[in-house]
Amino acid sequence: MAIKAGEADLGLAVGVEKLSGAGLLGVRGTERADGEPWTPQGRYGSVAPMDGWVGTETMPGVFAQIGLEYLHEHPYTGAPLELFARISEKNHAHSTLNPLAAYTKRMSLAQIMNEVMVAYPNTRPMCSANCDGAAAAVLVSDAALRRLPREQRRRAVKVSASVLTSDPWQEACQVLPDVSTLTRQAAATAYETAGVGPEDLDLVELHDCFATAELIHYDNLMLCEPGGAVDFFDSGATWRDGRLPVNVSGGLQSKGHPIGATGIAGVWEVCQHLRGEGGDRQIGGARVGLAHVIGLGSACGVHVLERAA
Amino acid sequence: MPPEVPLVDYLVLGDHPHLVARQCRDCAARFFDRRNACASCGSATGFDDVALPEEGVLRTFTVVSVAAPGVPVPYAAGVVDLDGTSVRANLVDVAPDPAQLRAGMRVRLTTFGLGTDRDGVTAIGFGFAPWEK
């Protein structure tokens, strides 16, 4: 933003996370001493912790509900567990080509479905991997770019849109986090700003914190017809050899989800392909890409990036 | 009857236990937490309690198998639409099994004891149970 405002012409964006071994996020435990007097506390006047007694606050369960709600609103007659496992199968297959992924293990559909169930329909491999990580991006203004050596200019990627949104209040948004409204708004603004439509994209890195999240973001990012996320996935479009590869890095499910680094890591992945430096996982001829990140609370970032020249 | 206390302050006990929402006096947005201002319109005019129906429709659910220490698993959790107002709750009186649950099914509020403290006060929790007319 400082570069856009003309206050700076060279910046460094860094994201870092240390998360290994953190386990299940968002839970505090509900141990209480036997016989301790019930005392109303907090914003809900609750006499005991609510997680597990008044629904679930844990992320695998929250996103499980978000995914199943989509399948209810856009009626699905198949088996949800298998559908979401197939999305996870794709990302784990993609990760085998990414030496920087936390897990680079191909998993069969049966393996994923029969793994430890965390919160139906999310089994363990369908949940993002807690890991350490860091990512960085150097940002320059047009003027500063012209002063750089030709070799560096050649690798430059154009930031065609950089959009950050927060979520407006919606009915139920404090009951089950709404990660759709703000993603849709960010995507619409980003496409408008960049003068690029979803049909122009060569690859997408989106926030698949759970397999259930990836499905709804196909729709939120308008990669498919409204309500058509299942058909879009079933068409094979999002595999690396498909029409619009999604999460060729392996996604958060296998590349990992070092939360503070995840946003820039997605941008970096897209940049590698636009530069033709994607190595074994290069998407050939990639010219335009999109990176999407979510933070509950909520905030959403969408970047449209294009190969310069 | 021994003294009882609700698990949360938006659960009203008595002969007909029910939930209450706090409705913004300006824009009618509904909340369950104690608030100084409305998260929808920003108004600080205040809130009125609105009783919610005991019956509703399950919007979505999950069955949680891995949880924090002290939380018995597996349990079924979901979001229930009470005539336009959504609430988070456990699904009870039904096996915590995805095959027994279906988004769109009718459910009804029910209450149960969570334990008695050394003063003899029992905490009362709530959940929603499948209920077909």
Interface residues (C-beta under 8 A of the other chain):
Chain A: L24 V27 R28 G29 T30 E31 R32 G35 E36 P37 W38 P40 R43 Y44 G45 S46 V47 A48 P49 M50 D51 G52 W53 V54 G55 T56 T58 P60 G61 A64 Q65 I66 L68 E69 L71 H72 P80 L81 V116 M117 V118 A119 Y120 P121 N122 W169 E171 A172 Q174 V175 L176
Chain B: V5 P6 L7 V8 D9 Y10 A29 R30 F31 F32 D33 R34 R35 A39 S40 R59 T60 F61 T62 V63 V64 S65 V66 A67 A68 P69 G70 V71 P72 V73 Y75 A77 G78 V79 G84 T85 S86 V87 R88 A89 N90 P98 A103 G104 L114 D117 R118 D119 V121 A123 G125 F126
